[in-house]
Amino acid sequence: LGRRNFEILYNARTRVCLASEEGIQAWTGRVAEIMKIVIEPSAAVTLAAMAENPTVATGSVGVILSGGNATLEGC
């Protein structure tokens, strides 16, 4: 996370949580199984973070699922 982005998030009092590598990989595969689309592991970070930290989000969460750099072998 860059300094400027950190300052913006800090000033907005945004809560930050972590996602495990295992969770990211698992959600990459789950999206492929459930939605029949291939996404990049970076697109699964929010899904993994929300699953591992369910009390962080107190409202709606938007997730962009991108897959331009993904392959089936990565799932």
N, C-alpha and C positions, 0 to 999 in steps of 0.2 A: 504494500500500500504506500503510495507516494506521499510526500509531506503535504502537498496542497490538498490532495483528496482527504488525508487524515484530518487536516484542519477543518475542512468543510463538514465532515461527518461529526467531528468532535463538537463544533459549534452548534450543530443541529441536535445535539444530545442523542445521536443515533446509537443504538445498542449493537454491539458487534459480537458474533459468536463464531466458533470454529466448526469445521466439518472434517471428519477423518478421511484419509485416503481410501479406506475400506468402504466407507459410506458413499463416497463419490463414485467409486467403481460399481458398487451395488446399484445405485440409482441410475447410472448410465445403462446398465443391463435391464433394470426394471422398466425404464421408459421404452427401451427397444421391445421388450416382451408385451407390455400393456398397450402402448400406443402405436407399435409397429413402425417407429421412426428411429433413425440413428442420430444421436446427439453427441457433441463433444463432451468429454468429462468436465470441462469448465462450466458447461451449461447445467450440470447436475449438482454443482456446489450448493446452490440455494436449496435444492430439494433435500440434500443430505444434511445441511445445517438445520433446516426446519424439523426434519425427522429426529435428529439427535438433540435438539434444543427446543422442544415444542412450546415452552412458555415464553420464548423470546418475542414472537409475533403476537400482538394484541389486536390486530385488525387484518385486513386483506393484504396478501402478498402477491406481487406480480412476478412471473418468471419468464424469461425469454429463453426458449429452447433452440439453440443454434447447432448446426451440424456440418458446416462447410468444410471443416478440417477433420471430420470423423470417417471411420471405416467400420465395416462389420467386425473386423478382427479385434477392434478395440472394445467391443461390448463384452 
